[in-house]
Amino acid sequence: MRALEHHGDLGAVAGIAFHDRHGPRATQPAPVIRDLDAYRVGWELIDHARYSYWGGLRAVVVQFSRGCPHLCNYCGQRGFWTRWRHRDPVRFEGAGAGASRAA
């Protein structure tokens, strides 16, 4: 966001793809977020009234883990994700309560 805000070099931002006067470009992969609990969702920033799912009911999607614990030969997910890691279950439950209060 800072690179966009300050008209910086997007090519120096790891893990993004963008289009410039030379055409489409992709930067080097960003480092993997090892500690998923280090970040929180800013539920208070979302206008939940603008989103509806399943017949007009409100819902949010939260992500407990990234990656996959399996090594299936037929699945392409291993090409996109790294090894499986997850959030702390107690903190995750607390995040769900925060989403419920914000909605």
URJO-V260662 format. One record per backbone hydrogen bond with DSSP energy under -0.5 kcal/mol. CO is the residue of the C=O (numbers start at 1). NH is the residue of the N-H. If there is no record, write none. Layout:
co=CO nh=NH
co=CO nh=NH
This chain:
co=1 nh=5
co=2 nh=6
co=3 nh=8
co=4 nh=7
co=8 nh=10
co=9 nh=12
co=10 nh=13
co=12 nh=14
co=13 nh=16
co=16 nh=27
co=18 nh=25
co=20 nh=23
co=23 nh=20
co=25 nh=18
co=28 nh=15
co=32 nh=34
co=34 nh=36
co=35 nh=38
co=36 nh=39
co=41 nh=43
co=42 nh=45
co=43 nh=46
co=46 nh=48
co=47 nh=50
co=48 nh=51
co=53 nh=57
co=54 nh=57
co=57 nh=53
co=60 nh=62
co=62 nh=64
co=64 nh=87
co=66 nh=85
co=68 nh=84
co=76 nh=79
co=76 nh=80
co=77 nh=80
co=77 nh=81
co=82 nh=68
co=85 nh=66
co=88 nh=92
co=89 nh=93
co=90 nh=94
co=91 nh=95
co=92 nh=96
co=93 nh=97
co=94 nh=98
co=95 nh=99
co=96 nh=100
co=97 nh=101
co=98 nh=102
co=99 nh=103
